[in-house]
Every structure is written in C-alpha cells, then in structure tokens.
C-alpha cells in the first residue's frame, strides 16, 4: 500500500521561503506522477504543481516563478521549494501520487503552511 508522509510546513513571514518534503513508500516511485495540492479554509483543494517520473513539471499560474517541484527517485522523495511566499499561499499542503498506468490515486495527511507577519 502506498504511503505518503509530508514534512516541512510551518509559519513563515511574507517573502520568506519553505521547503516541503514528501516521502513515498509501498510501491515503485518512478512509475507515479507526483504532485502537491493545497486547500485553504473555505476553499476547494487546488493543484499547485506536478512532476512525472521523467521530471516533466506543471504549475498553477498563481505559483509560477515562485515555487519549484522536484523529485529524487533514489530517495523516493518529492520536494516543493516555495519562495517569495504570500499570505494567500496559506493552506494545508497535500502530497499526491498517481499511478501512470492504473490511475490509482493516493494522498498524504497534509502539512500546514501559514504565511503571516
């Protein structure tokens, strides 16, 4: 069974940086497209960024140029480097894994990111 464990959230001032990590276990990491989603209070969960096993990436327009997704296939880990953070980035961030053939989806438990002075 696939398990995803996020870490790295916290409180940061506007303009600051955070790096989220998500450790994957229970299957072959490289055959999963990995992603980060976020959900702010009272809002729907939304895509932040995704990355394929071959490192092709996709970003939400609201985070382009500020946030970078990457993965280390040797460590079964996906990262989200967030720079120039804004209050509107405040949300619970969820790690997501999608099997590229079967389409199975898995979610982490989420990690809180709060951007506030």
C-alpha positions in Angstrom: 0.0 0.0 0.0 1.4 3.4 -1.0 2.1 5.8 1.9 3.0 9.4 1.6 4.4 11.3 4.6 4.8 15.1 4.3 7.0 17.4 6.4 8.4 20.9 6.3 5.3 23.1 6.9 5.2 25.9 9.4 4.8 29.6 10.0 6.8 32.0 7.8 6.7 35.7 7.2 5.6 37.2 3.8 8.5 37.0 1.4 10.0 34.0 3.2 10.8 30.5 2.0 9.9 27.0 3.0 10.7 23.5 1.5 8.2 20.8 1.8 9.2 17.1 1.5 7.1 14.0 0.9 8.5 10.5 1.3 6.8 7.8 -0.8 6.8 4.1 0.2 5.0 0.9 -0.7 5.5 0.8 -4.5 7.8 1.8 -7.3 8.2 5.5 -7.0 9.3 6.2 -10.6 6.0 5.0 -12.1 4.0 7.5 -10.2 3.3 11.1 -11.2 3.8 13.1 -8.0 2.1 16.4 -7.1 1.4 18.9 -4.5 -2.1 20.3 -3.9 -3.3 22.8 -1.3 -6.6 23.7 0.4 -7.2 27.0 2.1 -10.0 27.4 4.7 -13.4 27.5 3.0 -11.9 26.8 -0.5 -11.6 23.7 -2.7 -8.4 21.8 -2.9 -6.3 23.0 -5.9 -3.3 21.9 -7.8 0.0 23.6 -7.0 2.4 21.5 -9.1 3.0 18.1 -10.6 6.1 16.2 -11.7 6.4 13.0 -13.8 9.0 10.2 -13.3 10.9 11.8 -16.1 10.8 15.2 -14.3 8.4 17.0 -16.6 6.6 19.6 -14.5 3.4 21.6 -14.5 2.5 24.5 -12.2 -0.6 26.5 -11.3 -0.4 30.0 -12.8 -0.6 31.5 -9.3 2.8 30.0 -8.2 4.8 30.1 -11.4 8.2 31.7 -10.8 8.0 31.3 -7.0 7.5 27.6 -6.4 9.6 24.7 -7.8 8.7 21.0 -7.6 11.4 18.4 -7.8 11.9 14.7 -7.1 14.7 12.4 -6.1 14.0 9.0 -7.4 16.8 7.4 -5.4 15.3 8.7 -2.1 11.6 8.2 -3.1 11.0 11.8 -2.2 9.3 14.8 -3.8 10.0 18.4 -2.8 8.2 21.7 -3.0 10.5 24.7 -2.7 8.4 27.8 -2.0 10.0 31.2 -2.3 8.5 34.7 -2.0 5.6 33.4 -0.1 2.4 35.4 0.2 -0.4 35.4 2.7 -2.6 33.8 0.1 -0.3 30.8 0.0 -1.6 29.9 3.5 -3.2 26.5 3.2 -2.8 22.8 4.1 -0.5 21.3 1.5 -1.1 17.7 0.4 1.3 15.4 -1.4 -0.4 13.3 -4.1 0.7 10.2 -6.1 -0.9 8.9 -9.3 0.0 5.6 -10.9 0.7 6.5 -14.6 -1.0 3.4 -16.0 -3.6 2.3 -13.5 -4.6 5.8 -12.5 -4.7 4.9 -8.8 -4.5 8.0 -6.5 -3.0 8.4 -3.1 -2.9 11.3 -0.7 -0.7 12.3 2.3 -2.1 13.6 5.5 -1.2 17.2 4.8 1.1 19.8 6.3 0.1 23.3 7.3 1.8 26.3 5.8 0.9 29.7 7.3 2.3 32.9 5.8 1.8 35.8 8.2 3.7 38.6 9.8 
